[in-house]
């Protein structure tokens, strides 16, 4: 789904907010659709409007429109692959047990090709299945990136389809233990990168937004 497939009022908004500052974007939405129907954020404001067949969402200067399960970003961004991998951190969680996920810690990928995992330090009661967690056992070392066919360090992630294999990361622990490799999957419609759980039977979930 593309912007041209959205309701005309949303298409006009997308044209209006192109290259606008955050405050101008917020003003344009309110002028066109009125006050938000709700704010679903927790700590960060996430304002939503019910517009024709879908839901318009604004948060931190970014605007999206969701129709059923499909989301289209109205704010045009160009996010390069390699800087995004090194920006911020990947958050690690347990798999749902049965529905709740528990935070385990954060993984940082440094620009000097070093990695560091920081345990959240919370209760270990929910970690019975994490005894073989690679990053908990080997929290520091170095890593290398191998981009998938058709991708590179300069790939604009927003141009990829959802569930695209972006790259493989291989981690070499500082203690000399055997290396481990994980695939990274890109979900541009959700502005999210995630460690794949298909090839390796891992006990954790790990992802980051951008």
C-alpha positions in Angstrom: 0.0 0.0 0.0 1.3 3.5 -0.9 0.2 7.0 -0.1 -1.7 7.2 -3.4 -4.0 4.4 -2.1 -5.0 6.3 1.0 -8.1 8.5 1.4 -7.8 11.8 -0.5 -7.8 13.8 2.8 -4.8 11.9 4.0 -3.1 12.2 0.7 -3.5 16.0 0.9 -2.1 16.0 4.4 1.0 14.0 3.3 1.6 16.7 0.6 1.1 19.5 3.0 3.5 18.3 5.7 6.3 17.4 3.3 9.6 19.0 4.5 7.7 20.7 7.5 9.1 21.1 11.0 7.6 19.1 13.9 5.4 22.0 15.1 4.2 22.7 11.6 3.2 19.0 11.2 1.2 19.0 14.4 -0.6 22.2 13.4 -1.4 21.0 9.9 -3.0 17.8 11.3 -5.1 19.7 13.9 -6.2 22.2 11.3 -7.4 19.5 9.0 -8.8 16.9 11.4 -9.4 18.8 14.7 -8.3 17.7 18.1 -7.0 14.2 18.5 -9.5 11.5 19.4 -7.1 10.0 22.0 -3.5 9.9 23.2 -2.3 6.3 23.5 1.3 7.1 24.6 2.9 6.2 27.9 5.6 8.7 28.7 5.7 9.9 25.1 2.7 11.5 23.4 1.1 9.3 20.7 -1.9 11.2 19.3 -4.5 9.5 17.1 -7.4 10.6 14.9 -10.0 8.3 13.3 -10.0 9.3 9.6 -12.4 7.7 7.2 -11.3 4.0 6.9 -8.3 4.1 9.2 -6.3 5.7 12.0 -3.9 8.6 11.7 -1.1 8.6 14.3 1.3 11.4 15.2 4.3 11.1 17.6 7.7 12.8 17.8 7.2 14.5 14.4 6.3 11.3 12.6 3.0 10.6 11.0 1.5 7.3 9.8 -1.9 6.1 8.6 -3.1 2.5 9.4 -5.8 0.7 7.4 -6.6 -2.6 9.2 -3.2 -4.2 9.4 -1.4 -2.1 6.9 0.5 1.0 7.9 1.8 3.8 5.6 4.2 6.5 6.7 3.3 9.9 5.6 6.5 11.4 6.9 9.3 10.7 4.5 12.6 9.7 6.1 15.8 8.2 4.7 17.4 5.9 7.2 20.7 4.2 6.2 21.4 0.6 7.3 24.8 0.8 9.0 24.2 3.9 11.1 20.9 2.6 12.2 22.4 -0.7 13.4 24.9 1.3 15.6 22.4 3.9 16.8 20.7 3.4 20.2 20.4 -0.2 21.5 18.6 -3.4 20.8 16.2 -4.4 23.6 16.1 -8.0 24.7 13.0 -9.7 26.1 11.9 -13.2 27.0 9.5 -14.9 24.7 5.8 -14.5 25.8 5.1 -16.5 28.9 2.4 -17.1 28.0 1.6 -13.5 26.9 3.9 -11.4 29.0 7.4 -10.5 27.9 10.1 -9.7 30.4 12.9 -7.2 29.8 16.3 -8.9 30.0 18.7 -6.2 28.9 20.1 -4.0 26.1 22.7 -4.7 23.4 24.9 -1.9 22.0 26.7 -2.1 18.7 29.6 0.4 18.7 31.1 2.2 15.7 34.5 0.6 16.5 32.9 -2.9 15.9 32.7 -3.7 19.6 29.5 -5.0 21.2 28.3 -4.8 24.8 25.3 -6.4 26.5 24.0 -4.7 29.7 21.8 -6.9 31.9 18.8 -5.1 33.2 19.5 -6.4 36.7 15.9 -7.3 37.4 14.5 -10.4 39.1 15.8 -13.7 37.7 12.6 -15.6 38.4 11.5 -15.4 34.8 14.9 -16.4 33.3 14.7 -20.2 33.7 15.1 -20.6 29.9 18.0 -18.2 29.5 20.8 -20.4 30.8 22.2 -20.6 27.3 21.6 -17.0 26.3 24.7 -16.1 24.3 24.8 -12.5 25.3 24.2 -13.1 29.0 27.1 -15.6 28.9 29.4 -13.4 26.7 28.4 -9.8 27.3 31.3 -8.1 25.4 33.4 -8.6 22.3 33.5 -7.6 18.7 31.2 -8.2 15.8 31.2 -8.1 12.0 28.4 -7.3 9.6 27.6 -9.2 6.4 24.9 -7.5 4.4 22.4 -9.7 2.5 22.2 -9.7 -1.3 20.8 -6.4 -2.6 21.6 -4.6 0.7 24.6 -2.5 1.8 25.7 -0.1 4.5 24.0 2.7 2.5 20.7 0.9 1.9 17.7 3.1 2.7 15.7 0.9 5.0 12.4 2.6 4.2 12.8 1.4 0.6 12.7 -2.3 1.6 9.6 -4.5 1.9 8.6 -5.7 5.3 10.4 -8.9 6.6 13.5 -8.3 4.4 16.7 -10.0 5.5 19.0 -6.9 5.9 22.2 -8.5 7.2 23.9 -11.1 9.4 25.8 -10.2 12.5 28.6 -12.5 13.8 29.7 -11.9 17.4 33.1 -12.9 18.7 33.2 -13.0 22.5 36.1 -11.2 24.3 36.7 -14.4 26.4 37.6 -16.4 23.3 34.4 -18.5 23.3 32.9 -19.7 20.0 31.3 -17.1 17.8 27.6 -16.8 17.1 25.7 -15.4 14.1 22.2 -13.9 14.0 20.1 -12.5 11.0 18.6 -9.1 11.2 15.2 -8.6 9.7 13.8 -5.1 8.7 10.2 -4.1 9.1 10.1 -0.5 7.6 6.3 -0.1 8.1 6.9 -0.5 11.9 10.3 1.3 11.8 11.8 -1.8 13.5 14.8 -4.1 13.2 14.6 -7.5 14.8 16.9 -10.5 15.4 15.5 -13.4 13.5 14.3 -16.4 15.5 13.9 -18.7 12.5 17.4 -20.1 11.8 18.5 -20.2 15.5 16.2 -21.5 18.2 16.8 -18.6 20.5 15.0 -18.2 23.8 14.9 -14.4 23.6 13.4 -11.7 21.4 15.5 -8.7 20.5 14.7 -5.6 18.4 15.1 -1.8 18.1 13.1 1.0 16.5 14.4 4.0 14.6 
